[in-house]
Amino acid sequence: PVAKSLGDMVTAKQLGMIRAIAKDINADAEAECRTLLNCGIEELSKRAASDLIEHLMQLQRGGGQPTQAPPARQW
């Protein structure tokens, strides 16, 4: 999930979406990222950021509580 180059780094738009969705569901975006992906939000690749956004959107739609354990999917 960690970006391997500057071109692969999470975008400002993705960071904004992550923070906005997390705020909306009263979740700690940084903690959620560390739990799911074992890295900080600023370190994410674009693809991993998209996966985190998808996860947060599922929570927003009522798909559960913020994650407490790593997911089954391995990176």
N, C-alpha and C positions, 0 to 999 in steps of 0.2 A: 503493500500500500504506500510505501514511501517513494516519493518522486526520485527518479534517477538523474534527471537533468532539469535545468531551469524551464525548458519548454514543456516539461511534463508536470510542472507544479500546479497545484490547485489555483483556480482563477479567483479574482476578486468577486465576481458574480457568484461563484459557488460558495465562497466564504460567507457572503451576505445571506445567501439562501440557508445555509447551515445554521447560522446564528439566529436568523429570523424564525425558522421553524422550531428550533430548540427553545427559543424564548416563548413562542406561542404555546408549547406543551410543557413549559416549566421544567425543562431538562437542561443539564449542564452539558453543552456541546463538546467541550474539551474532554470531560470525563467519559462521555458516551463514545467519543472517538478512540480514546485510550483503551477502553474496555473492548470495543469491537475490533480495532485495527492495530492495537499496540503501538500507536504513535500519536503525536500531536496533530491538530488540525492544520497547522502551518506547514507540516512536512508532507501532507498528502499528495498523491498523484491525482490527476484529473479523474481517472477512472475510479479510484478509491473514494474520492470526494462525491462522485455521482452515486456510488453505492451507499455512502453514509446519508446522503440526501434522501435516497429512496427509503432507507431504514427509518429515518426521522418522519418522513411523510406517512409511512405505515402507522407509526405511533400516533401521528396527528389525526389519522382517520379512525383511531380507536383500536388499533391493532395491538395494544398492550402497553406495558410500562417500559420505561427506559431499561436497557439491558444491564444485567448484573454479572453475567458470565459471557465468555467468548462464544460466538455463534458456531454452528457446525461447519460452516463454510470456511475453508482454509485459504489463505492468500499465498 
